Amino acid sequence: MSKLPLDTDAALYASLSEPLRALARRGEIRHYRKNTLLIEEGDHGDTLYLILAGRLRSYASGDKGREITYGVYGPGEYLGEMSLDGGPRSANVITLEASTCAVITRTTLQRHIAEDPEFAFDLIGKIIRRARAATLSAKQLALNDVYGRLVLLLDGLAVALPDGSRRIEERLTHQELANRLGCSREMVSRLMKDLEQGGYLQTQPRQWNLLRALPARW
């Protein structure tokens, strides 16, 4: 990890919204290598990570080494807000690639909100959206089987093409899919193979093509 003054990295946050840009300027820019653990579940911390470049993954680990991914976040997103009440961290956060963040302490955030009260609404909105996403994930885990959760995930990642097909440009590994779905890698591999053999899915080196609508049940 390296630290640089914010002024030397102005281009990194030029694309942020003005409220986030103002907050980023109050923080400290830090650069992280791939696979750097920024937040560990259960620890106490008072820092917010505002992503300027790269991608971070939020996840939890079980006793047997199983993981479930809560989300993958990129530039303009921030993580760590759930511990600003002084409680323990609720998840692990790791870099998926070389990443750059503006690190903001709780004291700095409080000062920023005092000077710009409107930002509090942005923060509250973010927390509400995360809570809704967590509720939806719990509902999907409870009410859908693994295949149903896989369809929802693939449909959510797919982008429509002019010919009527859809493309998933972020080709995740089967283990990454399993982490998002809360199941085993072997189960994901079997389902993906079935979809490919059924003519629904086409695998390419860096992407997947969804050739037609995925069936509701398998």
CYANA upper distance limits for C-alpha pairs under 8 A (distance plus 0.5 A):
  1 MET  CA     30 ARG  CA      7.11
  1 MET  CA     31 HIS  CA      5.86
  1 MET  CA     32 TYR  CA      5.28
  1 MET  CA     33 ARG  CA      7.22
  2 SER  CA     30 ARG  CA      6.17
  2 SER  CA     31 HIS  CA      5.77
  2 SER  CA     32 TYR  CA      7.58
  3 LYS  CA     28 GLU  CA      7.85
  3 LYS  CA     29 ILE  CA      6.45
  3 LYS  CA     30 ARG  CA      5.23
  3 LYS  CA     31 HIS  CA      7.04
  4 LEU  CA      8 THR  CA      7.53
  4 LEU  CA      9 ASP  CA      8.33
  4 LEU  CA     28 GLU  CA      8.03
  4 LEU  CA     29 ILE  CA      6.35
  4 LEU  CA     30 ARG  CA      7.18
  5 PRO  CA      9 ASP  CA      7.84
  5 PRO  CA     28 GLU  CA      7.45
  5 PRO  CA     29 ILE  CA      7.05
  6 LEU  CA     10 ALA  CA      6.97
  6 LEU  CA     25 ARG  CA      6.98
  6 LEU  CA     27 GLY  CA      8.40
  6 LEU  CA     28 GLU  CA      7.12
  6 LEU  CA     29 ILE  CA      6.35
  9 ASP  CA     13 TYR  CA      8.08
  9 ASP  CA     29 ILE  CA      8.49
 10 ALA  CA     14 ALA  CA      6.73
 11 ALA  CA     15 SER  CA      8.27
 12 LEU  CA     52 LEU  CA      6.19
 12 LEU  CA     53 ALA  CA      7.40
 13 TYR  CA     21 ARG  CA      6.62
 13 TYR  CA     24 ALA  CA      7.93
 13 TYR  CA     52 LEU  CA      6.39
 14 ALA  CA     21 ARG  CA      7.70
 16 LEU  CA     20 LEU  CA      6.49
 16 LEU  CA     21 ARG  CA      6.01
 16 LEU  CA     76 GLY  CA      6.45
 17 SER  CA     21 ARG  CA      6.47
 17 SER  CA     76 GLY  CA      8.42
 18 GLU  CA     22 ALA  CA      6.57
 19 PRO  CA     23 LEU  CA      6.88
 19 PRO  CA    119 PHE  CA      7.27
 20 LEU  CA     24 ALA  CA      6.50
 20 LEU  CA     76 GLY  CA      8.01
 21 ARG  CA     25 ARG  CA      6.76
 22 ALA  CA     26 ARG  CA      7.38
 23 LEU  CA     27 GLY  CA      7.38
 23 LEU  CA    104 ILE  CA      8.45
 23 LEU  CA    109 LEU  CA      8.16
 23 LEU  CA    112 HIS  CA      7.37
 24 ALA  CA     28 GLU  CA      8.22
 24 ALA  CA     50 LEU  CA      7.52
 24 ALA  CA    102 ALA  CA      6.03
 24 ALA  CA    103 VAL  CA      8.27
 24 ALA  CA    104 ILE  CA      8.06
 25 ARG  CA    102 ALA  CA      8.39
 26 ARG  CA    104 ILE  CA      7.62
 26 ARG  CA    108 THR  CA      7.55
 27 GLY  CA    102 ALA  CA      5.79
 27 GLY  CA    103 VAL  CA      5.67
 27 GLY  CA    104 ILE  CA      5.16
 27 GLY  CA    105 THR  CA      8.06
 27 GLY  CA    108 THR  CA      8.09
 28 GLU  CA    101 CYS  CA      8.50
 28 GLU  CA    102 ALA  CA      5.69
 28 GLU  CA    103 VAL  CA      5.69
 28 GLU  CA    104 ILE  CA      7.32
 29 ILE  CA    100 THR  CA      7.40
 29 ILE  CA    101 CYS  CA      6.18
 29 ILE  CA    102 ALA  CA      4.92
 29 ILE  CA    103 VAL  CA      6.82
 30 ARG  CA    100 THR  CA      6.20
 30 ARG  CA    101 CYS  CA      5.99
 30 ARG  CA    102 ALA  CA      6.81
 30 ARG  CA    103 VAL  CA      7.56
 31 HIS  CA     98 ALA  CA      7.98
 31 HIS  CA     99 SER  CA      6.38
 31 HIS  CA    100 THR  CA      4.93
 31 HIS  CA    101 CYS  CA      7.10
 32 TYR  CA     36 THR  CA      6.97
 32 TYR  CA     95 THR  CA      8.00
 32 TYR  CA     98 ALA  CA      6.21
 32 TYR  CA     99 SER  CA      5.74
 32 TYR  CA    100 THR  CA      6.63
 33 ARG  CA     95 THR  CA      7.81
 33 ARG  CA     97 GLU  CA      7.26
 33 ARG  CA     98 ALA  CA      5.04
 33 ARG  CA     99 SER  CA      7.06
 34 LYS  CA     95 THR  CA      5.85
 34 LYS  CA     96 LEU  CA      6.09
 34 LYS  CA     97 GLU  CA      4.68
 34 LYS  CA     98 ALA  CA      5.06
 34 LYS  CA     99 SER  CA      7.66
 35 ASN  CA     94 ILE  CA      6.37
 35 ASN  CA     95 THR  CA      5.45
 35 ASN  CA     96 LEU  CA      6.29
 35 ASN  CA     97 GLU  CA      7.29
 36 THR  CA     94 ILE  CA      5.99
 36 THR  CA     95 THR  CA      5.86
 37 LEU  CA     92 ASN  CA      7.94
 37 LEU  CA     93 VAL  CA      6.51
 37 LEU  CA     94 ILE  CA      4.86
 37 LEU  CA     95 THR  CA      7.17
 38 LEU  CA     92 ASN  CA      8.10
 38 LEU  CA     93 VAL  CA      6.05
 38 LEU  CA     94 ILE  CA      6.13
 38 LEU  CA     95 THR  CA      7.98
 39 ILE  CA     43 ASP  CA      8.19
 39 ILE  CA     80 GLY  CA      8.33
 39 ILE  CA     89 ARG  CA      7.86
 39 ILE  CA     91 ALA  CA      7.85
 39 ILE  CA     92 ASN  CA      5.64
 39 ILE  CA     93 VAL  CA      5.38
 39 ILE  CA     94 ILE  CA      7.58
 40 GLU  CA     89 ARG  CA      7.26
 40 GLU  CA     91 ALA  CA      7.01
 40 GLU  CA     92 ASN  CA      4.99
 40 GLU  CA     93 VAL  CA      7.18
 41 GLU  CA     60 ALA  CA      7.83
 41 GLU  CA     88 PRO  CA      7.79
 41 GLU  CA     89 ARG  CA      5.43
 41 GLU  CA     90 SER  CA      5.86
 41 GLU  CA     91 ALA  CA      4.93
 41 GLU  CA     92 ASN  CA      5.34
 42 GLY  CA     88 PRO  CA      5.42
 42 GLY  CA     89 ARG  CA      5.41
 42 GLY  CA     90 SER  CA      6.86
 42 GLY  CA     91 ALA  CA      7.99
 43 ASP  CA     88 PRO  CA      5.77
 43 ASP  CA     89 ARG  CA      5.88
 44 HIS  CA     83 SER  CA      7.75
 44 HIS  CA     86 GLY  CA      7.59
 44 HIS  CA     87 GLY  CA      6.93
 44 HIS  CA     88 PRO  CA      5.12
 44 HIS  CA     89 ARG  CA      6.45
 45 GLY  CA     83 SER  CA      7.02
 45 GLY  CA     84 LEU  CA      8.15
 45 GLY  CA     86 GLY  CA      7.83
 45 GLY  CA     88 PRO  CA      7.69
 45 GLY  CA     89 ARG  CA      7.57
 46 ASP  CA     80 GLY  CA      8.38
 46 ASP  CA     83 SER  CA      6.93
 46 ASP  CA     84 LEU  CA      6.07
 46 ASP  CA     86 GLY  CA      7.50
 46 ASP  CA    105 THR  CA      6.25
 46 ASP  CA    106 ARG  CA      5.75
 47 THR  CA     80 GLY  CA      6.88
 47 THR  CA     81 GLU  CA      8.27
 47 THR  CA     84 LEU  CA      7.94
 47 THR  CA    103 VAL  CA      6.95
 47 THR  CA    104 ILE  CA      5.96
 47 THR  CA    105 THR  CA      4.88
 47 THR  CA    106 ARG  CA      6.42
 48 LEU  CA     78 TYR  CA      7.32
 48 LEU  CA     79 LEU  CA      6.40
 48 LEU  CA     80 GLY  CA      5.23
 48 LEU  CA     81 GLU  CA      6.36
 48 LEU  CA    103 VAL  CA      6.25
 48 LEU  CA    104 ILE  CA      5.53
 48 LEU  CA    105 THR  CA      6.71
 48 LEU  CA    106 ARG  CA      7.89
 49 TYR  CA     78 TYR  CA      5.84
 49 TYR  CA     79 LEU  CA      5.72
 49 TYR  CA     80 GLY  CA      6.68
 49 TYR  CA    101 CYS  CA      6.36
 49 TYR  CA    102 ALA  CA      6.46
 49 TYR  CA    103 VAL  CA      5.37
 49 TYR  CA    104 ILE  CA      7.01
 50 LEU  CA     75 PRO  CA      8.26
 50 LEU  CA     76 GLY  CA      7.30
 50 LEU  CA     77 GLU  CA      6.58
 50 LEU  CA     78 TYR  CA      4.72
 50 LEU  CA     79 LEU  CA      7.16
 50 LEU  CA    101 CYS  CA      5.77
 50 LEU  CA    102 ALA  CA      5.58
 50 LEU  CA    103 VAL  CA      6.85
 50 LEU  CA    104 ILE  CA      8.16
 51 ILE  CA     55 ARG  CA      8.16
 51 ILE  CA     74 GLY  CA      6.71
 51 ILE  CA     75 PRO  CA      5.26
 51 ILE  CA     76 GLY  CA      6.24
 51 ILE  CA     77 GLU  CA      6.20
 51 ILE  CA     78 TYR  CA      6.33
 51 ILE  CA     99 SER  CA      8.13
 51 ILE  CA    100 THR  CA      6.74
 51 ILE  CA    101 CYS  CA      4.98
 51 ILE  CA    102 ALA  CA      7.05
 52 LEU  CA     74 GLY  CA      8.17
 52 LEU  CA     75 PRO  CA      5.25
 52 LEU  CA     76 GLY  CA      6.86
 52 LEU  CA     99 SER  CA      8.06
 52 LEU  CA    100 THR  CA      5.91
 52 LEU  CA    101 CYS  CA      5.70
 52 LEU  CA    102 ALA  CA      7.41
 53 ALA  CA     74 GLY  CA      7.35
 53 ALA  CA     75 PRO  CA      5.77
 53 ALA  CA     99 SER  CA      5.73
 53 ALA  CA    100 THR  CA      5.48
 53 ALA  CA    101 CYS  CA      7.45
 54 GLY  CA     74 GLY  CA      6.50
 54 GLY  CA     75 PRO  CA      7.22
 54 GLY  CA     95 THR  CA      8.16
 54 GLY  CA     96 LEU  CA      8.01
 54 GLY  CA     97 GLU  CA      6.38
 54 GLY  CA     98 ALA  CA      6.39
 54 GLY  CA     99 SER  CA      4.63
 54 GLY  CA    100 THR  CA      6.94
 55 ARG  CA     72 VAL  CA      7.22
 55 ARG  CA     73 TYR  CA      5.99
 55 ARG  CA     74 GLY  CA      5.09
 55 ARG  CA     75 PRO  CA      7.81
 55 ARG  CA     95 THR  CA      6.54
 55 ARG  CA     96 LEU  CA      6.04
 55 ARG  CA     97 GLU  CA      6.62
 55 ARG  CA     98 ALA  CA      8.34
 55 ARG  CA     99 SER  CA      6.90
 56 LEU  CA     72 VAL  CA      6.20
 56 LEU  CA     73 TYR  CA      5.76
 56 LEU  CA     74 GLY  CA      7.07
 56 LEU  CA     93 VAL  CA      6.99
 56 LEU  CA     94 ILE  CA      6.06
 56 LEU  CA     95 THR  CA      4.95
 56 LEU  CA     96 LEU  CA      6.04
 56 LEU  CA     97 GLU  CA      8.20
 56 LEU  CA     99 SER  CA      8.32
 57 ARG  CA     69 THR  CA      7.61
 57 ARG  CA     70 TYR  CA      8.13
 57 ARG  CA     71 GLY  CA      6.42
 57 ARG  CA     72 VAL  CA      5.00
 57 ARG  CA     73 TYR  CA      6.90
 57 ARG  CA     93 VAL  CA      5.96
 57 ARG  CA     94 ILE  CA      5.87
 57 ARG  CA     95 THR  CA      6.78
 57 ARG  CA     96 LEU  CA      7.01
 58 SER  CA     69 THR  CA      6.49
 58 SER  CA     70 TYR  CA      5.89
 58 SER  CA     71 GLY  CA      5.92
 58 SER  CA     72 VAL  CA      6.91
 58 SER  CA     91 ALA  CA      6.77
 58 SER  CA     92 ASN  CA      6.06
 58 SER  CA     93 VAL  CA      4.97
 58 SER  CA     94 ILE  CA      7.24
 59 TYR  CA     67 GLU  CA      7.24
 59 TYR  CA     68 ILE  CA      6.07
 59 TYR  CA     69 THR  CA      4.75
 59 TYR  CA     70 TYR  CA      5.72
 59 TYR  CA     71 GLY  CA      7.71
 59 TYR  CA     91 ALA  CA      6.17
 59 TYR  CA     92 ASN  CA      5.75
 59 TYR  CA     93 VAL  CA      6.93
 60 ALA  CA     67 GLU  CA      6.13
 60 ALA  CA     68 ILE  CA      6.05
 60 ALA  CA     69 THR  CA      7.16
 60 ALA  CA     70 TYR  CA      8.17
 60 ALA  CA     91 ALA  CA      5.97
 60 ALA  CA     92 ASN  CA      6.43
 61 SER  CA     65 GLY  CA      6.66
 61 SER  CA     66 ARG  CA      6.24
 61 SER  CA     67 GLU  CA      4.93
 61 SER  CA     68 ILE  CA      7.17
 62 GLY  CA     66 ARG  CA      5.63
 62 GLY  CA     67 GLU  CA      6.62
 66 ARG  CA    179 ASN  CA      8.19
 67 GLU  CA    179 ASN  CA      5.88
 67 GLU  CA    182 GLY  CA      7.80
 68 ILE  CA    178 ALA  CA      8.21
 68 ILE  CA    179 ASN  CA      4.83
 68 ILE  CA    180 ARG  CA      5.94
 68 ILE  CA    181 LEU  CA      7.54
 68 ILE  CA    182 GLY  CA      5.93
 69 THR  CA    179 ASN  CA      5.76
 69 THR  CA    180 ARG  CA      5.11
 69 THR  CA    181 LEU  CA      8.32
 69 THR  CA    182 GLY  CA      8.49
 70 TYR  CA    134 ALA  CA      8.21
 70 TYR  CA    180 ARG  CA      7.36
 71 GLY  CA    180 ARG  CA      8.34
 73 TYR  CA     77 GLU  CA      6.63
 73 TYR  CA     78 TYR  CA      8.34
 80 GLY  CA     84 LEU  CA      7.85
 80 GLY  CA     89 ARG  CA      8.05
 81 GLU  CA    127 ILE  CA      8.21
 82 MET  CA     89 ARG  CA      7.51
 82 MET  CA     90 SER  CA      7.60
 82 MET  CA    127 ILE  CA      8.15
 83 SER  CA     87 GLY  CA      5.76
 83 SER  CA     88 PRO  CA      6.44
 83 SER  CA     89 ARG  CA      5.94
 83 SER  CA     90 SER  CA      7.95
 84 LEU  CA    106 ARG  CA      6.89
 95 THR  CA     99 SER  CA      7.08
104 ILE  CA    108 THR  CA      6.66
104 ILE  CA    109 LEU  CA      7.04
105 THR  CA    109 LEU  CA      6.73
106 ARG  CA    110 GLN  CA      6.63
107 THR  CA    111 ARG  CA      6.79
108 THR  CA    112 HIS  CA      6.67
109 LEU  CA    113 ILE  CA      6.67
110 GLN  CA    114 ALA  CA      6.66
111 ARG  CA    115 GLU  CA      6.92
112 HIS  CA    116 ASP  CA      6.43
112 HIS  CA    117 PRO  CA      8.44
113 ILE  CA    117 PRO  CA      5.33
113 ILE  CA    118 GLU  CA      7.92
113 ILE  CA    119 PHE  CA      6.51
113 ILE  CA    120 ALA  CA      6.57
116 ASP  CA    120 ALA  CA      8.41
117 PRO  CA    121 PHE  CA      8.20
118 GLU  CA    122 ASP  CA      7.58
119 PHE  CA    123 LEU  CA      6.83
120 ALA  CA    124 ILE  CA      6.60
121 PHE  CA    125 GLY  CA      6.44
122 ASP  CA    126 LYS  CA      6.69
123 LEU  CA    127 ILE  CA      6.86
124 ILE  CA    128 ILE  CA      6.69
125 GLY  CA    129 ARG  CA      6.66
126 LYS  CA    130 ARG  CA      6.71
127 ILE  CA    131 ALA  CA      6.66
128 ILE  CA    132 ARG  CA      6.67
129 ARG  CA    133 ALA  CA      6.61
130 ARG  CA    134 ALA  CA      6.64
131 ALA  CA    135 THR  CA      6.69
132 ARG  CA    136 LEU  CA      6.64
133 ALA  CA    137 SER  CA      6.62
134 ALA  CA    138 ALA  CA      6.69
135 THR  CA    139 LYS  CA      6.66
136 LEU  CA    140 GLN  CA      6.62
137 SER  CA    141 LEU  CA      6.65
138 ALA  CA    142 ALA  CA      6.66
139 LYS  CA    143 LEU  CA      6.41
139 LYS  CA    144 ASN  CA      8.45
140 GLN  CA    144 ASN  CA      5.77
140 GLN  CA    149 ARG  CA      7.02
141 LEU  CA    145 ASP  CA      7.78
141 LEU  CA    149 ARG  CA      7.89
141 LEU  CA    181 LEU  CA      8.37
141 LEU  CA    182 GLY  CA      8.30
144 ASN  CA    148 GLY  CA      5.81
144 ASN  CA    149 ARG  CA      6.55
145 ASP  CA    149 ARG  CA      6.89
146 VAL  CA    150 LEU  CA      6.64
146 VAL  CA    181 LEU  CA      7.44
146 VAL  CA    183 CYS  CA      7.59
147 TYR  CA    151 VAL  CA      6.75
147 TYR  CA    191 LEU  CA      7.65
147 TYR  CA    217 ARG  CA      7.83
147 TYR  CA    218 TRP  CA      7.52
148 GLY  CA    152 LEU  CA      6.91
148 GLY  CA    216 ALA  CA      7.57
148 GLY  CA    217 ARG  CA      7.48
149 ARG  CA    153 LEU  CA      6.72
149 ARG  CA    181 LEU  CA      6.88
150 LEU  CA    154 LEU  CA      6.62
150 LEU  CA    181 LEU  CA      7.35
151 VAL  CA    155 ASP  CA      6.43
151 VAL  CA    214 LEU  CA      7.33
151 VAL  CA    216 ALA  CA      8.17
152 LEU  CA    156 GLY  CA      6.56
153 LEU  CA    157 LEU  CA      6.83
154 LEU  CA    158 ALA  CA      6.59
154 LEU  CA    168 ILE  CA      8.12
157 LEU  CA    168 ILE  CA      6.37
157 LEU  CA    170 GLU  CA      8.21
158 ALA  CA    166 ARG  CA      6.23
158 ALA  CA    167 ARG  CA      5.72
158 ALA  CA    168 ILE  CA      5.12
158 ALA  CA    169 GLU  CA      8.22
158 ALA  CA    210 LEU  CA      8.30
159 VAL  CA    166 ARG  CA      5.78
159 VAL  CA    167 ARG  CA      5.73
159 VAL  CA    168 ILE  CA      6.84
160 ALA  CA    164 GLY  CA      7.16
160 ALA  CA    165 SER  CA      6.69
160 ALA  CA    166 ARG  CA      4.90
160 ALA  CA    167 ARG  CA      7.05
161 LEU  CA    165 SER  CA      6.00
161 LEU  CA    166 ARG  CA      5.90
161 LEU  CA    167 ARG  CA      7.55
164 GLY  CA    212 ARG  CA      8.50
165 SER  CA    209 ASN  CA      7.63
165 SER  CA    210 LEU  CA      6.42
165 SER  CA    211 LEU  CA      5.53
165 SER  CA    212 ARG  CA      6.69
166 ARG  CA    209 ASN  CA      6.30
166 ARG  CA    210 LEU  CA      5.49
166 ARG  CA    211 LEU  CA      7.12
166 ARG  CA    212 ARG  CA      8.35
167 ARG  CA    207 GLN  CA      7.59
167 ARG  CA    208 TRP  CA      6.34
167 ARG  CA    209 ASN  CA      5.02
167 ARG  CA    210 LEU  CA      6.49
168 ILE  CA    207 GLN  CA      6.13
168 ILE  CA    208 TRP  CA      5.60
168 ILE  CA    209 ASN  CA      6.77
168 ILE  CA    210 LEU  CA      8.22
169 GLU  CA    206 ARG  CA      7.35
169 GLU  CA    207 GLN  CA      5.21
169 GLU  CA    208 TRP  CA      7.20
170 GLU  CA    206 ARG  CA      7.96
170 GLU  CA    207 GLN  CA      6.80
171 ARG  CA    206 ARG  CA      6.39
171 ARG  CA    207 GLN  CA      5.42
171 ARG  CA    208 TRP  CA      6.95
172 LEU  CA    176 GLU  CA      6.32
172 LEU  CA    177 LEU  CA      6.84
173 THR  CA    177 LEU  CA      6.83
174 HIS  CA    178 ALA  CA      6.61
174 HIS  CA    185 ARG  CA      6.25
174 HIS  CA    188 VAL  CA      6.59
174 HIS  CA    189 SER  CA      6.68
175 GLN  CA    179 ASN  CA      6.66
175 GLN  CA    184 SER  CA      8.18
175 GLN  CA    185 ARG  CA      5.56
175 GLN  CA    188 VAL  CA      8.44
176 GLU  CA    180 ARG  CA      6.90
177 LEU  CA    181 LEU  CA      6.67
177 LEU  CA    185 ARG  CA      8.16
177 LEU  CA    188 VAL  CA      7.57
178 ALA  CA    182 GLY  CA      6.27
178 ALA  CA    183 CYS  CA      5.63
178 ALA  CA    184 SER  CA      6.09
178 ALA  CA    185 ARG  CA      5.74
178 ALA  CA    187 MET  CA      8.45
178 ALA  CA    188 VAL  CA      6.68
179 ASN  CA    183 CYS  CA      7.32
179 ASN  CA    184 SER  CA      8.43
183 CYS  CA    187 MET  CA      7.42
183 CYS  CA    188 VAL  CA      8.11
184 SER  CA    188 VAL  CA      7.18
185 ARG  CA    189 SER  CA      6.64
186 GLU  CA    190 ARG  CA      6.73
187 MET  CA    191 LEU  CA      6.83
188 VAL  CA    192 MET  CA      6.54
189 SER  CA    193 LYS  CA      6.57
190 ARG  CA    194 ASP  CA      6.70
191 LEU  CA    195 LEU  CA      6.75
192 MET  CA    196 GLU  CA      6.69
192 MET  CA    201 LEU  CA      8.24
193 LYS  CA    197 GLN  CA      6.61
194 ASP  CA    198 GLY  CA      6.50
195 LEU  CA    199 GLY  CA      6.92
195 LEU  CA    200 TYR  CA      5.80
195 LEU  CA    201 LEU  CA      6.03
196 GLU  CA    200 TYR  CA      6.24
196 GLU  CA    201 LEU  CA      4.98
196 GLU  CA    202 GLN  CA      6.40
196 GLU  CA    203 THR  CA      7.99
197 GLN  CA    201 LEU  CA      8.33
199 GLY  CA    211 LEU  CA      7.62
200 TYR  CA    210 LEU  CA      6.32
200 TYR  CA    211 LEU  CA      5.75
200 TYR  CA    212 ARG  CA      6.07
200 TYR  CA    213 ALA  CA      7.69
200 TYR  CA    214 LEU  CA      6.93
201 LEU  CA    208 TRP  CA      7.32
201 LEU  CA    209 ASN  CA      6.28
201 LEU  CA    210 LEU  CA      5.32
201 LEU  CA    211 LEU  CA      6.44
201 LEU  CA    212 ARG  CA      8.42
202 GLN  CA    208 TRP  CA      6.21
202 GLN  CA    209 ASN  CA      5.46
202 GLN  CA    210 LEU  CA      6.94
202 GLN  CA    211 LEU  CA      7.52
203 THR  CA    207 GLN  CA      7.13
203 THR  CA    208 TRP  CA      5.37
203 THR  CA    209 ASN  CA      7.06
204 GLN  CA    208 TRP  CA      6.29
204 GLN  CA    209 ASN  CA      8.16
210 LEU  CA    214 LEU  CA      8.37
